[in-house]
Amino acid sequence: MKDMQAQLEKLRTDAAECALIRDLATDPKKRDLFTRLADHLSVLAAEVERAIAEGVSKG
């Protein structure tokens, strides 16, 4: 379970870093790319969080 929690934190951190890069980017293509990356990483983090919650509830 600790491994999943660590992966969840890494995904959240990576999503935040992508969002920061997006906010600093001046090139529209780079902004779009980092927006998509941040969104994708956020979805992955939500899925890991859901899996952790299901694992805890199943005991």
Distance bins in CASP14 RR format, pairs under 12 A and 6 or more apart:
PFRMAT RR
TARGET T0000
AUTHOR 0000-0000-0000
RMODE 2
METHOD distances of the structure
MODEL  1
1 7 0 0 0 0 0 1 0 0 0 0 0
1 8 0 0 0 0 0 1 0 0 0 0 0
1 48 0 0 0 0 0 1 0 0 0 0 0
1 51 0 0 0 0 0 1 0 0 0 0 0
1 52 1 0 0 1 0 0 0 0 0 0 0
1 53 0 0 0 0 0 1 0 0 0 0 0
1 54 0 0 0 0 0 1 0 0 0 0 0
1 55 1 0 0 1 0 0 0 0 0 0 0
1 56 1 0 0 1 0 0 0 0 0 0 0
1 58 0 0 0 0 0 1 0 0 0 0 0
1 59 0 0 0 0 0 1 0 0 0 0 0
2 8 0 0 0 0 0 1 0 0 0 0 0
2 9 0 0 0 0 0 1 0 0 0 0 0
2 52 0 0 0 0 0 1 0 0 0 0 0
3 9 0 0 0 0 0 1 0 0 0 0 0
3 10 0 0 0 0 0 1 0 0 0 0 0
3 48 0 0 0 0 0 1 0 0 0 0 0
3 51 0 0 0 0 0 1 0 0 0 0 0
3 52 0 0 0 0 0 1 0 0 0 0 0
4 10 0 0 0 0 0 1 0 0 0 0 0
4 11 0 0 0 0 0 1 0 0 0 0 0
4 45 0 0 0 0 0 1 0 0 0 0 0
4 47 0 0 0 0 0 1 0 0 0 0 0
4 48 1 0 0 1 0 0 0 0 0 0 0
4 49 0 0 0 0 1 0 0 0 0 0 0
4 50 0 0 0 0 0 1 0 0 0 0 0
4 51 1 0 0 1 0 0 0 0 0 0 0
4 52 1 0 1 0 0 0 0 0 0 0 0
4 53 0 0 0 0 0 1 0 0 0 0 0
4 54 0 0 0 0 0 1 0 0 0 0 0
4 55 0 0 0 0 1 0 0 0 0 0 0
4 56 0 0 0 0 0 1 0 0 0 0 0
5 11 0 0 0 0 0 1 0 0 0 0 0
5 12 0 0 0 0 0 1 0 0 0 0 0
5 45 0 0 0 0 0 1 0 0 0 0 0
5 48 0 0 0 0 1 0 0 0 0 0 0
5 49 0 0 0 0 1 0 0 0 0 0 0
5 51 0 0 0 0 0 1 0 0 0 0 0
5 52 1 0 0 1 0 0 0 0 0 0 0
5 53 0 0 0 0 0 1 0 0 0 0 0
5 55 0 0 0 0 0 1 0 0 0 0 0
5 56 0 0 0 0 0 1 0 0 0 0 0
6 12 0 0 0 0 0 1 0 0 0 0 0
6 13 0 0 0 0 0 1 0 0 0 0 0
6 48 0 0 0 0 0 1 0 0 0 0 0
6 52 0 0 0 0 0 1 0 0 0 0 0
7 13 0 0 0 0 0 1 0 0 0 0 0
7 14 0 0 0 0 0 1 0 0 0 0 0
7 41 0 0 0 0 0 1 0 0 0 0 0
7 44 0 0 0 0 1 0 0 0 0 0 0
7 45 0 0 0 0 1 0 0 0 0 0 0
7 47 0 0 0 0 0 1 0 0 0 0 0
7 48 1 0 1 0 0 0 0 0 0 0 0
7 49 0 0 0 0 0 1 0 0 0 0 0
7 51 0 0 0 0 1 0 0 0 0 0 0
7 52 0 0 0 0 1 0 0 0 0 0 0
8 14 0 0 0 0 0 1 0 0 0 0 0
8 15 0 0 0 0 0 1 0 0 0 0 0
8 41 0 0 0 0 0 1 0 0 0 0 0
8 42 0 0 0 0 0 1 0 0 0 0 0
8 44 0 0 0 0 1 0 0 0 0 0 0
8 45 1 0 1 0 0 0 0 0 0 0 0
8 46 0 0 0 0 1 0 0 0 0 0 0
8 47 0 0 0 0 1 0 0 0 0 0 0
8 48 1 0 1 0 0 0 0 0 0 0 0
8 49 1 0 1 0 0 0 0 0 0 0 0
8 50 0 0 0 0 0 1 0 0 0 0 0
8 51 0 0 0 0 1 0 0 0 0 0 0
8 52 1 0 0 1 0 0 0 0 0 0 0
8 53 0 0 0 0 0 1 0 0 0 0 0
9 15 0 0 0 0 0 1 0 0 0 0 0
9 16 0 0 0 0 0 1 0 0 0 0 0
9 41 0 0 0 0 0 1 0 0 0 0 0
9 45 0 0 0 0 1 0 0 0 0 0 0
9 48 0 0 0 0 1 0 0 0 0 0 0
9 49 0 0 0 0 0 1 0 0 0 0 0
9 52 0 0 0 0 0 1 0 0 0 0 0
10 16 0 0 0 0 0 1 0 0 0 0 0
10 17 0 0 0 0 0 1 0 0 0 0 0
10 41 0 0 0 0 1 0 0 0 0 0 0
10 44 0 0 0 0 0 1 0 0 0 0 0
10 45 0 0 0 0 1 0 0 0 0 0 0
10 48 0 0 0 0 1 0 0 0 0 0 0
11 17 0 0 0 0 0 1 0 0 0 0 0
11 18 0 0 0 0 0 1 0 0 0 0 0
11 37 0 0 0 0 0 1 0 0 0 0 0
11 38 0 0 0 0 0 1 0 0 0 0 0
11 40 0 0 0 0 1 0 0 0 0 0 0
11 41 1 0 1 0 0 0 0 0 0 0 0
11 42 1 0 0 1 0 0 0 0 0 0 0
11 43 0 0 0 0 1 0 0 0 0 0 0
11 44 1 0 1 0 0 0 0 0 0 0 0
11 45 1 1 0 0 0 0 0 0 0 0 0
11 46 0 0 0 0 1 0 0 0 0 0 0
11 47 0 0 0 0 1 0 0 0 0 0 0
11 48 1 0 0 1 0 0 0 0 0 0 0
11 49 0 0 0 0 1 0 0 0 0 0 0
11 51 0 0 0 0 0 1 0 0 0 0 0
11 52 0 0 0 0 0 1 0 0 0 0 0
12 18 0 0 0 0 0 1 0 0 0 0 0
12 19 0 0 0 0 0 1 0 0 0 0 0
12 38 0 0 0 0 0 1 0 0 0 0 0
12 41 1 0 0 1 0 0 0 0 0 0 0
12 42 1 0 0 1 0 0 0 0 0 0 0
12 43 0 0 0 0 0 1 0 0 0 0 0
12 44 0 0 0 0 1 0 0 0 0 0 0
12 45 1 0 1 0 0 0 0 0 0 0 0
12 46 0 0 0 0 1 0 0 0 0 0 0
12 48 0 0 0 0 1 0 0 0 0 0 0
12 49 0 0 0 0 1 0 0 0 0 0 0
13 19 0 0 0 0 0 1 0 0 0 0 0
13 20 0 0 0 0 0 1 0 0 0 0 0
13 38 0 0 0 0 0 1 0 0 0 0 0
13 41 0 0 0 0 1 0 0 0 0 0 0
13 42 0 0 0 0 0 1 0 0 0 0 0
13 45 0 0 0 0 1 0 0 0 0 0 0
14 20 0 0 0 0 0 1 0 0 0 0 0
14 21 0 0 0 0 0 1 0 0 0 0 0
14 34 0 0 0 0 0 1 0 0 0 0 0
14 37 0 0 0 0 1 0 0 0 0 0 0
14 38 0 0 0 0 1 0 0 0 0 0 0
14 39 0 0 0 0 0 1 0 0 0 0 0
14 40 0 0 0 0 1 0 0 0 0 0 0
14 41 1 0 1 0 0 0 0 0 0 0 0
14 42 0 0 0 0 1 0 0 0 0 0 0
14 44 0 0 0 0 1 0 0 0 0 0 0
14 45 0 0 0 0 1 0 0 0 0 0 0
15 21 0 0 0 0 0 1 0 0 0 0 0
15 22 0 0 0 0 0 1 0 0 0 0 0
15 34 0 0 0 0 0 1 0 0 0 0 0
15 35 0 0 0 0 0 1 0 0 0 0 0
15 36 0 0 0 0 0 1 0 0 0 0 0
15 37 1 0 0 1 0 0 0 0 0 0 0
15 38 1 0 1 0 0 0 0 0 0 0 0
15 39 0 0 0 0 1 0 0 0 0 0 0
15 40 0 0 0 0 1 0 0 0 0 0 0
15 41 1 1 0 0 0 0 0 0 0 0 0
15 42 1 0 1 0 0 0 0 0 0 0 0
15 43 0 0 0 0 1 0 0 0 0 0 0
15 44 0 0 0 0 1 0 0 0 0 0 0
15 45 1 0 0 1 0 0 0 0 0 0 0
15 46 0 0 0 0 0 1 0 0 0 0 0
15 48 0 0 0 0 0 1 0 0 0 0 0
16 22 0 0 0 0 0 1 0 0 0 0 0
16 23 0 0 0 0 0 1 0 0 0 0 0
16 34 0 0 0 0 0 1 0 0 0 0 0
16 37 0 0 0 0 0 1 0 0 0 0 0
16 38 1 0 0 1 0 0 0 0 0 0 0
16 41 0 0 0 0 1 0 0 0 0 0 0
16 42 0 0 0 0 1 0 0 0 0 0 0
16 45 0 0 0 0 0 1 0 0 0 0 0
17 23 0 0 0 0 0 1 0 0 0 0 0
17 24 0 0 0 0 0 1 0 0 0 0 0
17 34 0 0 0 0 1 0 0 0 0 0 0
17 37 0 0 0 0 1 0 0 0 0 0 0
17 38 0 0 0 0 1 0 0 0 0 0 0
17 41 0 0 0 0 1 0 0 0 0 0 0
17 42 0 0 0 0 0 1 0 0 0 0 0
18 24 0 0 0 0 0 1 0 0 0 0 0
18 25 0 0 0 0 0 1 0 0 0 0 0
18 30 0 0 0 0 0 1 0 0 0 0 0
18 31 0 0 0 0 0 1 0 0 0 0 0
18 32 0 0 0 0 0 1 0 0 0 0 0
18 33 0 0 0 0 1 0 0 0 0 0 0
18 34 1 0 1 0 0 0 0 0 0 0 0
18 35 0 0 0 0 1 0 0 0 0 0 0
18 36 0 0 0 0 1 0 0 0 0 0 0
18 37 1 0 1 0 0 0 0 0 0 0 0
18 38 1 1 0 0 0 0 0 0 0 0 0
18 39 0 0 0 0 1 0 0 0 0 0 0
18 40 0 0 0 0 1 0 0 0 0 0 0
18 41 1 0 0 1 0 0 0 0 0 0 0
18 42 0 0 0 0 1 0 0 0 0 0 0
18 44 0 0 0 0 0 1 0 0 0 0 0
18 45 0 0 0 0 0 1 0 0 0 0 0
19 25 0 0 0 0 0 1 0 0 0 0 0
19 31 0 0 0 0 0 1 0 0 0 0 0
19 34 1 0 0 1 0 0 0 0 0 0 0
19 35 1 0 0 1 0 0 0 0 0 0 0
19 36 0 0 0 0 0 1 0 0 0 0 0
19 37 0 0 0 0 1 0 0 0 0 0 0
19 38 1 0 1 0 0 0 0 0 0 0 0
19 39 0 0 0 0 1 0 0 0 0 0 0
19 40 0 0 0 0 0 1 0 0 0 0 0
19 41 0 0 0 0 1 0 0 0 0 0 0
19 42 0 0 0 0 1 0 0 0 0 0 0
20 31 0 0 0 0 0 1 0 0 0 0 0
20 34 0 0 0 0 1 0 0 0 0 0 0
20 35 0 0 0 0 0 1 0 0 0 0 0
20 37 0 0 0 0 0 1 0 0 0 0 0
20 38 0 0 0 0 1 0 0 0 0 0 0
21 27 0 0 0 0 0 1 0 0 0 0 0
21 30 1 0 0 1 0 0 0 0 0 0 0
21 31 0 0 0 0 1 0 0 0 0 0 0
21 32 0 0 0 0 0 1 0 0 0 0 0
21 33 0 0 0 0 1 0 0 0 0 0 0
21 34 1 0 1 0 0 0 0 0 0 0 0
21 35 0 0 0 0 1 0 0 0 0 0 0
21 36 0 0 0 0 0 1 0 0 0 0 0
21 37 0 0 0 0 1 0 0 0 0 0 0
21 38 0 0 0 0 1 0 0 0 0 0 0
21 41 0 0 0 0 0 1 0 0 0 0 0
22 28 0 0 0 0 0 1 0 0 0 0 0
22 29 0 0 0 0 0 1 0 0 0 0 0
22 30 1 0 0 1 0 0 0 0 0 0 0
22 31 1 0 1 0 0 0 0 0 0 0 0
22 32 0 0 0 0 1 0 0 0 0 0 0
22 33 0 0 0 0 1 0 0 0 0 0 0
22 34 1 1 0 0 0 0 0 0 0 0 0
22 35 1 0 1 0 0 0 0 0 0 0 0
22 36 0 0 0 0 1 0 0 0 0 0 0
22 37 0 0 0 0 1 0 0 0 0 0 0
22 38 1 0 0 1 0 0 0 0 0 0 0
22 39 0 0 0 0 1 0 0 0 0 0 0
22 41 0 0 0 0 0 1 0 0 0 0 0
23 30 0 0 0 0 0 1 0 0 0 0 0
23 31 0 0 0 0 1 0 0 0 0 0 0
23 34 0 0 0 0 1 0 0 0 0 0 0
23 35 0 0 0 0 1 0 0 0 0 0 0
23 38 0 0 0 0 1 0 0 0 0 0 0
24 30 0 0 0 0 1 0 0 0 0 0 0
24 31 0 0 0 0 1 0 0 0 0 0 0
24 34 0 0 0 0 1 0 0 0 0 0 0
25 31 1 0 1 0 0 0 0 0 0 0 0
25 32 0 0 0 0 1 0 0 0 0 0 0
25 33 0 0 0 0 1 0 0 0 0 0 0
25 34 1 0 0 1 0 0 0 0 0 0 0
25 35 0 0 0 0 1 0 0 0 0 0 0
25 37 0 0 0 0 0 1 0 0 0 0 0
25 38 0 0 0 0 0 1 0 0 0 0 0
26 34 0 0 0 0 0 1 0 0 0 0 0
27 33 0 0 0 0 1 0 0 0 0 0 0
27 34 0 0 0 0 0 1 0 0 0 0 0
28 34 0 0 0 0 0 1 0 0 0 0 0
28 35 0 0 0 0 0 1 0 0 0 0 0
29 35 0 0 0 0 0 1 0 0 0 0 0
29 36 0 0 0 0 0 1 0 0 0 0 0
30 36 0 0 0 0 0 1 0 0 0 0 0
30 37 0 0 0 0 0 1 0 0 0 0 0
31 37 0 0 0 0 0 1 0 0 0 0 0
31 38 0 0 0 0 0 1 0 0 0 0 0
32 38 0 0 0 0 0 1 0 0 0 0 0
32 39 0 0 0 0 0 1 0 0 0 0 0
33 39 0 0 0 0 0 1 0 0 0 0 0
33 40 0 0 0 0 0 1 0 0 0 0 0
34 40 0 0 0 0 0 1 0 0 0 0 0
34 41 0 0 0 0 0 1 0 0 0 0 0
35 41 0 0 0 0 0 1 0 0 0 0 0
35 42 0 0 0 0 0 1 0 0 0 0 0
36 42 0 0 0 0 0 1 0 0 0 0 0
36 43 0 0 0 0 0 1 0 0 0 0 0
37 43 0 0 0 0 0 1 0 0 0 0 0
37 44 0 0 0 0 0 1 0 0 0 0 0
38 44 0 0 0 0 0 1 0 0 0 0 0
38 45 0 0 0 0 0 1 0 0 0 0 0
39 45 0 0 0 0 0 1 0 0 0 0 0
39 46 0 0 0 0 0 1 0 0 0 0 0
40 46 0 0 0 0 0 1 0 0 0 0 0
40 47 0 0 0 0 0 1 0 0 0 0 0
41 47 0 0 0 0 0 1 0 0 0 0 0
41 48 0 0 0 0 0 1 0 0 0 0 0
42 48 0 0 0 0 0 1 0 0 0 0 0
42 49 0 0 0 0 0 1 0 0 0 0 0
43 49 0 0 0 0 0 1 0 0 0 0 0
43 50 0 0 0 0 0 1 0 0 0 0 0
44 50 0 0 0 0 0 1 0 0 0 0 0
44 51 0 0 0 0 0 1 0 0 0 0 0
45 51 0 0 0 0 0 1 0 0 0 0 0
45 52 0 0 0 0 0 1 0 0 0 0 0
46 52 0 0 0 0 0 1 0 0 0 0 0
46 53 0 0 0 0 0 1 0 0 0 0 0
47 53 0 0 0 0 0 1 0 0 0 0 0
47 54 0 0 0 0 0 1 0 0 0 0 0
48 54 0 0 0 0 0 1 0 0 0 0 0
48 55 0 0 0 0 0 1 0 0 0 0 0
49 55 0 0 0 0 0 1 0 0 0 0 0
49 56 0 0 0 0 0 1 0 0 0 0 0
50 56 0 0 0 0 0 1 0 0 0 0 0
50 57 0 0 0 0 0 1 0 0 0 0 0
51 57 0 0 0 0 0 1 0 0 0 0 0
51 58 0 0 0 0 0 1 0 0 0 0 0
52 58 0 0 0 0 0 1 0 0 0 0 0
52 59 0 0 0 0 0 1 0 0 0 0 0
53 59 0 0 0 0 0 1 0 0 0 0 0
END
